[in-house]
């Protein structure tokens, strides 16, 4: 029965290979999905595939108020030939990119076909130096 010996040999070789793979020593870096990186670096993020086809941001304006708060205005446009309802929020972040804890809740915006609207946010903390605006389909 030479075929059973070959089969046993292959099983033994496979088991030995699995043991070797598990014996790699040392620390391993975390694996981060690529899709999370845009939310850490981009200032305007479209969260749904449908929104990526429908919504665009033609510009962002940033300024400091006289009190030192960060004010942001996003020019949000509906590129579709039909009305759309989206939810938009803003997460203000510090100089290192961490949230200041001030996440403005989602606000429902209705945009008629090809309409552009300005959406304005003002931080409540002077530590805010950057932000991320999130846009998602109405839920």
Backbone as a chain_set.jsonl record, in Angstrom:
{"seq": "XXXXXXXXXXXXXXXXXXXXXXXXXXXXXXXXXXXXXXXXXXXXXXXXXXXXXXXXXXXXXXXXXXXXXXXXXXXXXXXXXXXXXXXXXXXXXXXXXXXXXXXXXXXXXXXXXXXXXXXXXXXXXXXXXXXXXXXXXXX", "coords": {"N": [[0.815, -1.183, 0.0], [1.508, 1.495, -1.1], [0.362, 4.016, -1.585], [-0.942, 4.793, 0.771], [1.228, 5.199, 2.458], [2.405, 7.37, 1.215], [0.403, 9.236, 1.575], [0.369, 9.433, 4.4], [2.903, 10.477, 4.75], [2.664, 12.979, 3.478], [0.745, 14.168, 5.137], [2.189, 14.27, 7.54], [4.262, 15.996, 6.765], [2.765, 18.304, 6.203], [1.734, 18.886, 8.762], [4.122, 19.428, 10.101], [4.903, 21.701, 8.709], [2.862, 23.527, 9.471], [3.483, 23.75, 12.17], [5.97, 25.028, 12.047], [5.233, 27.503, 10.967], [3.854, 28.66, 13.055], [5.834, 29.235, 14.833], [7.203, 31.603, 14.612], [9.036, 34.166, 15.976], [8.957, 37.172, 17.993], [7.737, 40.61, 18.042], [4.813, 41.687, 16.275], [3.684, 44.023, 13.872], [0.586, 45.895, 13.991], [-2.136, 45.16, 11.803], [-3.647, 47.355, 9.683], [-6.648, 48.175, 8.179], [-6.934, 49.531, 4.891], [-9.074, 51.239, 4.314], [-9.64, 52.688, 6.618], [-7.776, 54.631, 6.828], [-8.328, 56.953, 5.331], [-10.191, 58.296, 6.844], [-8.664, 59.169, 8.923], [-6.98, 61.01, 7.795], [-8.231, 62.574, 5.803], [-10.324, 65.456, 5.351], [-12.908, 65.53, 4.569], [-15.21, 63.052, 4.324], [-16.851, 60.492, 2.622], [-19.13, 58.149, 3.545], [-20.683, 56.071, 2.48], [-21.088, 53.922, -0.367], [-22.956, 54.737, -2.263], [-23.121, 57.456, -1.681], [-20.613, 58.272, -2.48], [-20.889, 58.321, -5.178], [-22.789, 60.266, -5.513], [-22.541, 62.635, -3.913], [-20.479, 65.526, -3.566], [-17.727, 67.571, -2.493], [-17.081, 70.777, -3.001], [-15.446, 72.593, -1.862], [-13.694, 73.662, 1.1], [-13.824, 75.832, 3.808], [-11.902, 77.352, 6.297], [-11.544, 78.976, 9.403], [-10.555, 80.992, 12.215], [-12.528, 81.998, 14.906], [-13.209, 85.12, 16.635], [-13.06, 84.412, 19.259], [-11.334, 82.316, 19.231], [-12.148, 79.828, 18.393], [-12.451, 77.069, 16.105], [-13.86, 77.441, 12.961], [-15.686, 75.916, 10.409], [-16.654, 75.622, 7.045], [-18.336, 73.739, 4.723], [-18.752, 73.182, 1.287], [-21.185, 71.522, 0.022], [-22.297, 69.392, -2.511], [-24.952, 68.056, -4.449], [-24.644, 65.803, -6.903], [-26.35, 64.342, -8.384], [-29.206, 63.78, -10.546], [-31.538, 63.881, -9.197], [-33.439, 64.526, -6.189], [-31.821, 64.284, -2.973], [-31.303, 62.971, 0.314], [-29.175, 63.444, 2.958], [-27.052, 62.646, 5.761], [-24.998, 64.571, 7.816], [-22.088, 65.097, 9.744], [-19.648, 66.442, 12.099], [-16.4, 65.986, 13.351], [-14.334, 67.356, 15.564], [-10.81, 67.794, 15.915], [-7.635, 67.537, 17.693], [-4.241, 68.914, 17.528], [-2.709, 66.647, 17.141], [-4.352, 64.955, 15.82], [-6.28, 63.592, 17.21], [-9.58, 63.102, 18.475], [-11.284, 65.837, 19.934], [-13.315, 65.308, 21.526], [-15.544, 66.619, 20.945], [-17.961, 65.873, 19.031], [-20.061, 66.718, 16.621], [-23.447, 66.018, 16.369], [-25.091, 63.988, 13.812], [-26.688, 65.703, 11.175], [-29.6, 66.108, 9.308], [-29.755, 66.723, 5.89], [-31.393, 68.019, 3.101], [-31.034, 67.895, -0.32], [-31.771, 69.31, -3.388], [-31.909, 68.358, -6.902], [-28.708, 68.635, -8.287], [-28.034, 70.677, -6.512], [-26.139, 72.934, -4.477], [-25.012, 73.368, -1.189], [-24.041, 75.199, 1.69], [-22.56, 73.993, 4.624], [-22.149, 74.587, 7.974], [-19.912, 74.511, 10.736], [-18.891, 74.993, 14.116], [-16.323, 74.805, 16.437], [-16.282, 73.983, 19.953], [-14.154, 74.174, 21.527], [-10.961, 75.597, 21.988], [-8.798, 74.045, 21.432], [-9.191, 72.612, 19.148], [-7.857, 71.927, 16.042], [-8.05, 70.715, 13.63], [-10.299, 68.65, 11.651], [-12.893, 66.26, 10.791], [-15.322, 65.819, 8.422], [-18.17, 63.923, 8.089], [-20.166, 62.18, 5.761], [-23.133, 60.519, 5.169], [-25.611, 58.223, 3.891], [-29.097, 58.879, 4.374], [-30.52, 57.572, 7.329]], "CA": [[0.0, 0.0, 0.0], [2.376, 2.656, -1.172], [-0.389, 5.273, -1.576], [-1.209, 5.181, 2.156], [2.482, 5.73, 2.989], [2.572, 8.715, 0.645], [-0.588, 10.079, 2.243], [0.868, 9.684, 5.76], [4.066, 11.368, 4.623], [2.168, 14.324, 3.172], [0.113, 14.691, 6.347], [3.255, 14.601, 8.489], [4.938, 17.179, 6.24], [1.852, 19.433, 6.398], [1.704, 19.199, 10.195], [5.409, 20.055, 10.424], [4.855, 23.053, 8.141], [2.017, 24.351, 10.335], [4.233, 24.014, 13.397], [6.993, 26.027, 11.75], [4.589, 28.812, 10.758], [3.452, 29.199, 14.343], [7.002, 29.436, 15.689], [7.869, 32.863, 14.323], [9.15, 34.915, 17.225], [9.084, 38.616, 17.924], [6.494, 41.372, 17.934], [4.284, 41.908, 14.928], [2.939, 45.279, 13.793], [-0.85, 45.702, 13.74], [-2.59, 45.302, 10.424], [-4.721, 48.339, 9.632], [-7.31, 48.197, 6.871], [-6.676, 50.76, 4.137], [-10.222, 52.14, 4.287], [-9.7, 53.535, 7.8], [-6.774, 55.69, 6.732], [-8.884, 58.201, 4.81], [-10.871, 59.0, 7.921], [-7.645, 59.767, 9.782], [-6.233, 62.067, 7.116], [-9.09, 63.433, 4.986], [-11.203, 66.361, 6.09], [-14.271, 65.297, 4.09], [-15.269, 61.61, 4.091], [-18.136, 59.934, 2.213], [-19.14, 56.861, 4.216], [-21.437, 55.066, 1.746], [-20.756, 53.829, -1.791], [-23.906, 55.571, -3.004], [-22.752, 58.858, -1.47], [-19.41, 58.535, -3.268], [-21.341, 58.589, -6.543], [-23.799, 61.317, -5.525], [-22.172, 63.854, -3.187], [-19.109, 66.02, -3.673], [-17.416, 68.774, -1.714], [-16.349, 71.65, -3.915], [-14.516, 73.441, -1.13], [-13.76, 73.773, 2.557], [-13.274, 77.085, 4.332], [-11.566, 77.263, 7.721], [-11.085, 80.237, 10.01], [-10.67, 81.098, 13.667], [-13.417, 83.067, 15.354], [-12.516, 86.051, 17.527], [-12.874, 83.712, 20.539], [-10.315, 81.289, 19.05], [-12.734, 78.552, 18.0], [-12.319, 76.726, 14.699], [-15.099, 77.449, 12.198], [-15.52, 75.207, 9.146], [-17.789, 75.645, 6.134], [-18.17, 72.796, 3.615], [-19.638, 73.391, 0.144], [-21.644, 70.172, -0.308], [-23.09, 69.407, -3.737], [-25.632, 66.864, -4.944], [-24.318, 65.673, -8.323], [-27.382, 63.515, -9.022], [-30.316, 64.492, -11.186], [-32.724, 63.661, -8.362], [-33.207, 64.995, -4.819], [-31.191, 63.316, -2.081], [-31.245, 63.349, 1.728], [-27.956, 62.903, 3.555], [-26.74, 63.033, 7.133], [-23.643, 65.114, 7.876], [-21.624, 65.51, 11.068], [-18.275, 66.923, 12.146], [-15.613, 65.579, 14.509], [-13.187, 68.256, 15.717], [-9.627, 67.076, 16.387], [-6.524, 68.363, 18.161], [-3.086, 69.001, 16.639], [-2.186, 65.301, 16.88], [-5.345, 64.215, 15.052], [-7.213, 62.885, 18.086], [-10.828, 63.82, 18.695], [-11.347, 66.674, 21.137], [-14.51, 64.886, 22.251], [-16.679, 67.357, 20.423], [-18.484, 65.334, 17.783], [-21.373, 67.307, 16.382], [-24.341, 64.942, 15.893], [-25.515, 64.021, 12.41], [-27.776, 66.614, 10.825], [-30.215, 65.71, 8.044], [-29.744, 67.774, 4.869], [-32.061, 67.67, 1.842], [-30.471, 68.615, -1.462], [-32.476, 69.049, -4.637], [-30.982, 67.922, -7.937], [-27.573, 69.513, -8.604], [-27.962, 71.792, -5.568], [-24.999, 73.051, -3.571], [-25.37, 74.037, 0.055], [-22.965, 75.359, 2.667], [-22.825, 73.43, 5.946], [-21.23, 75.3, 8.864], [-19.672, 73.951, 12.071], [-17.971, 75.768, 14.962], [-15.877, 74.009, 17.585], [-16.552, 74.574, 21.262], [-12.886, 74.162, 22.248], [-9.893, 76.247, 21.235], [-7.786, 73.036, 21.101], [-9.485, 72.04, 17.834], [-7.036, 72.47, 14.956], [-8.475, 70.062, 12.395], [-11.645, 68.084, 11.743], [-13.351, 65.365, 9.731], [-16.75, 65.894, 8.149], [-18.655, 62.632, 7.599], [-21.435, 62.227, 5.041], [-23.694, 59.192, 4.951], [-26.993, 58.166, 3.417], [-30.089, 59.013, 5.434], [-30.874, 56.306, 7.995]], "C": [[0.864, 1.254, 0.0], [1.609, 3.974, -1.123], [-0.708, 5.721, -0.157], [0.051, 5.719, 2.819], [2.73, 7.149, 2.474], [1.623, 9.686, 1.34], [-0.143, 10.423, 3.657], [2.054, 10.651, 5.729], [3.641, 12.803, 4.342], [1.501, 14.964, 4.388], [1.156, 15.102, 7.375], [3.982, 15.865, 8.058], [4.076, 18.423, 6.433], [1.804, 19.854, 7.856], [2.984, 19.892, 10.614], [5.453, 21.493, 9.901], [4.003, 23.996, 8.981], [2.725, 24.686, 11.637], [5.291, 25.084, 13.181], [6.393, 27.42, 11.601], [4.208, 29.456, 12.084], [4.612, 29.539, 15.243], [7.745, 30.729, 15.401], [7.86, 33.697, 15.589], [9.203, 36.404, 16.964], [7.744, 39.31, 17.771], [6.097, 41.551, 16.469], [3.515, 43.223, 14.919], [1.464, 45.009, 13.53], [-1.162, 45.878, 12.256], [-3.782, 46.241, 10.437], [-5.348, 48.329, 8.246], [-7.112, 49.547, 6.196], [-7.837, 51.737, 4.21], [-10.3, 53.039, 5.511], [-8.743, 54.712, 7.702], [-7.357, 57.006, 6.23], [-9.583, 58.985, 5.91], [-9.879, 59.662, 8.872], [-6.947, 60.94, 9.114], [-7.11, 63.033, 6.319], [-9.98, 64.297, 5.86], [-12.666, 66.177, 5.693], [-14.349, 63.846, 3.654], [-16.7, 61.206, 3.743], [-18.176, 58.491, 2.67], [-19.844, 55.747, 3.451], [-21.036, 55.085, 0.277], [-21.691, 54.717, -2.62], [-23.555, 57.054, -2.86], [-21.508, 59.22, -2.281], [-19.754, 58.837, -4.72], [-22.202, 59.849, -6.628], [-23.306, 62.656, -4.985], [-20.717, 64.235, -3.464], [-18.955, 67.244, -2.77], [-16.543, 69.652, -2.594], [-15.413, 72.603, -3.196], [-14.768, 73.417, 0.361], [-13.141, 75.101, 2.952], [-13.051, 76.913, 5.825], [-11.131, 78.642, 8.198], [-11.225, 80.132, 11.516], [-11.605, 82.247, 13.99], [-12.622, 84.0, 16.269], [-12.268, 85.431, 18.901], [-11.826, 82.605, 20.447], [-10.847, 79.92, 18.673], [-12.552, 78.335, 16.503], [-13.695, 76.693, 14.054], [-14.813, 76.833, 10.834], [-16.796, 75.326, 8.335], [-17.453, 74.709, 4.982], [-19.195, 73.106, 2.538], [-20.019, 72.005, -0.385], [-22.571, 70.248, -1.511], [-23.688, 68.034, -4.023], [-25.374, 66.8, -6.446], [-25.374, 64.875, -9.087], [-28.474, 64.383, -9.634], [-31.632, 64.212, -10.471], [-32.415, 64.177, -6.96], [-32.596, 63.881, -3.97], [-31.193, 63.877, -0.66], [-30.037, 62.657, 2.341], [-27.843, 63.37, 4.998], [-25.27, 63.435, 7.176], [-23.317, 65.443, 9.326], [-20.183, 65.961, 10.985], [-17.63, 66.481, 13.458], [-14.393, 66.495, 14.567], [-12.038, 67.515, 16.39], [-8.538, 68.047, 16.822], [-5.363, 68.301, 17.172], [-2.502, 67.635, 16.294], [-3.175, 64.434, 16.11], [-6.325, 63.415, 15.886], [-8.444, 63.75, 18.332], [-10.751, 64.628, 19.987], [-12.539, 66.272, 22.003], [-15.743, 65.629, 21.794], [-17.041, 66.806, 19.045], [-19.886, 65.884, 17.625], [-22.269, 66.229, 15.787], [-24.711, 65.112, 14.42], [-26.721, 64.923, 12.248], [-28.288, 66.197, 9.45], [-30.274, 66.915, 7.108], [-30.454, 67.247, 3.629], [-31.492, 68.549, 0.739], [-31.279, 68.281, -2.703], [-31.445, 68.701, -5.709], [-29.969, 69.018, -8.263], [-27.442, 70.725, -7.678], [-26.667, 71.739, -4.764], [-25.446, 73.831, -2.347], [-24.14, 74.113, 0.945], [-23.415, 74.806, 4.01], [-21.737, 73.975, 6.871], [-21.148, 74.624, 10.222], [-18.682, 74.849, 12.803], [-17.613, 74.907, 16.162], [-16.209, 74.74, 18.879], [-15.274, 74.636, 22.098], [-11.808, 74.804, 21.376], [-8.794, 75.258, 20.846], [-7.999, 72.445, 19.715], [-8.644, 72.732, 16.768], [-7.385, 71.857, 13.613], [-9.804, 69.365, 12.642], [-11.817, 67.025, 10.67], [-14.858, 65.515, 9.627], [-17.148, 64.568, 7.509], [-19.995, 62.826, 6.908], [-21.892, 60.789, 4.812], [-25.126, 59.317, 4.44], [-27.937, 58.275, 4.6], [-30.44, 57.642, 6.005], [-32.209, 56.4, 8.672]], "O": [[0.93, 1.977, 0.994], [2.159, 4.972, -0.658], [-0.743, 6.924, 0.103], [-0.038, 6.609, 3.664], [3.205, 8.014, 3.209], [1.995, 10.817, 1.653], [-0.259, 11.574, 4.079], [2.178, 11.529, 6.583], [4.202, 13.74, 4.911], [1.67, 16.157, 4.64], [1.032, 16.149, 8.01], [4.288, 16.718, 8.892], [4.592, 19.483, 6.788], [1.83, 21.047, 8.158], [2.947, 20.842, 11.397], [5.975, 22.388, 10.566], [4.382, 25.149, 9.183], [2.58, 25.794, 12.154], [5.488, 25.949, 14.034], [6.977, 28.404, 12.055], [4.242, 30.68, 12.21], [4.403, 30.084, 16.327], [8.844, 30.92, 15.921], [6.813, 33.91, 16.2], [9.463, 36.84, 15.843], [6.742, 38.687, 17.419], [6.934, 41.562, 15.567], [2.771, 43.509, 15.857], [1.122, 44.001, 12.91], [-0.515, 46.659, 11.559], [-4.789, 45.984, 11.095], [-4.643, 48.463, 7.246], [-7.122, 50.585, 6.857], [-7.619, 52.948, 4.172], [-10.969, 54.071, 5.457], [-8.894, 55.692, 8.431], [-6.922, 58.073, 6.663], [-9.564, 60.216, 5.901], [-10.23, 60.623, 9.555], [-6.377, 61.786, 9.803], [-6.756, 64.203, 6.178], [-10.344, 63.912, 6.972], [-13.563, 66.623, 6.408], [-13.649, 63.436, 2.729], [-17.64, 61.531, 4.468], [-17.353, 57.683, 2.239], [-19.619, 54.574, 3.749], [-20.685, 56.135, -0.263], [-21.255, 55.369, -3.569], [-23.68, 57.817, -3.817], [-21.371, 60.361, -2.722], [-19.004, 59.525, -5.412], [-22.33, 60.436, -7.702], [-23.624, 63.703, -5.549], [-19.845, 63.374, -3.581], [-19.936, 67.857, -2.348], [-15.4, 69.306, -2.893], [-14.665, 73.341, -3.837], [-15.884, 73.187, 0.826], [-12.059, 75.452, 2.484], [-13.911, 76.388, 6.532], [-10.442, 79.375, 7.488], [-11.941, 79.269, 12.022], [-11.494, 83.334, 13.422], [-11.487, 83.694, 16.634], [-11.374, 85.865, 19.628], [-11.463, 82.014, 21.464], [-10.09, 78.951, 18.634], [-12.505, 79.29, 15.729], [-14.594, 76.004, 14.535], [-13.828, 77.177, 10.182], [-17.894, 75.155, 8.865], [-16.415, 74.858, 4.337], [-20.377, 73.276, 2.836], [-19.267, 71.394, -1.144], [-23.505, 71.049, -1.544], [-23.036, 67.001, -3.865], [-25.843, 67.665, -7.187], [-25.293, 64.751, -10.309], [-28.638, 65.552, -9.287], [-32.706, 64.296, -11.067], [-31.247, 64.259, -6.58], [-32.824, 62.697, -4.216], [-31.099, 65.086, -0.452], [-29.893, 61.438, 2.253], [-28.456, 64.359, 5.399], [-24.407, 62.736, 6.645], [-24.146, 65.993, 10.05], [-19.56, 65.876, 9.926], [-18.228, 66.586, 14.529], [-13.514, 66.414, 13.709], [-12.246, 66.719, 17.305], [-8.503, 69.203, 16.401], [-5.486, 67.704, 16.102], [-1.862, 67.487, 15.253], [-2.863, 63.289, 15.782], [-7.117, 62.644, 15.345], [-8.354, 64.977, 18.389], [-10.223, 64.164, 20.997], [-12.747, 66.827, 23.082], [-16.858, 65.309, 22.205], [-16.489, 67.227, 18.028], [-20.787, 65.557, 18.397], [-21.895, 65.59, 14.804], [-24.655, 66.208, 13.863], [-27.646, 64.914, 13.06], [-27.499, 65.96, 8.535], [-30.771, 67.981, 7.474], [-30.151, 66.152, 3.157], [-31.47, 69.776, 0.844], [-31.456, 67.11, -3.037], [-30.242, 68.744, -5.452], [-30.33, 70.174, -8.483], [-26.793, 71.705, -8.044], [-26.166, 70.668, -4.419], [-26.164, 74.825, -2.454], [-23.305, 73.208, 0.953], [-24.512, 75.108, 4.48], [-20.547, 73.84, 6.586], [-22.16, 74.215, 10.792], [-17.758, 75.396, 12.202], [-18.49, 74.348, 16.822], [-16.393, 75.957, 18.893], [-15.299, 75.094, 23.241], [-11.757, 74.574, 20.168], [-7.943, 75.584, 20.019], [-7.084, 71.837, 19.158], [-8.701, 73.951, 16.605], [-7.052, 72.417, 12.568], [-10.373, 69.478, 13.728], [-10.999, 66.905, 9.759], [-15.581, 65.359, 10.611], [-16.553, 64.139, 6.521], [-20.86, 63.547, 7.406], [-21.133, 59.953, 4.324], [-25.757, 60.369, 4.543], [-27.622, 57.819, 5.699], [-30.633, 56.678, 5.264], [-32.663, 55.43, 9.28]]}, "num_chains": 1, "name": "protein.A"}
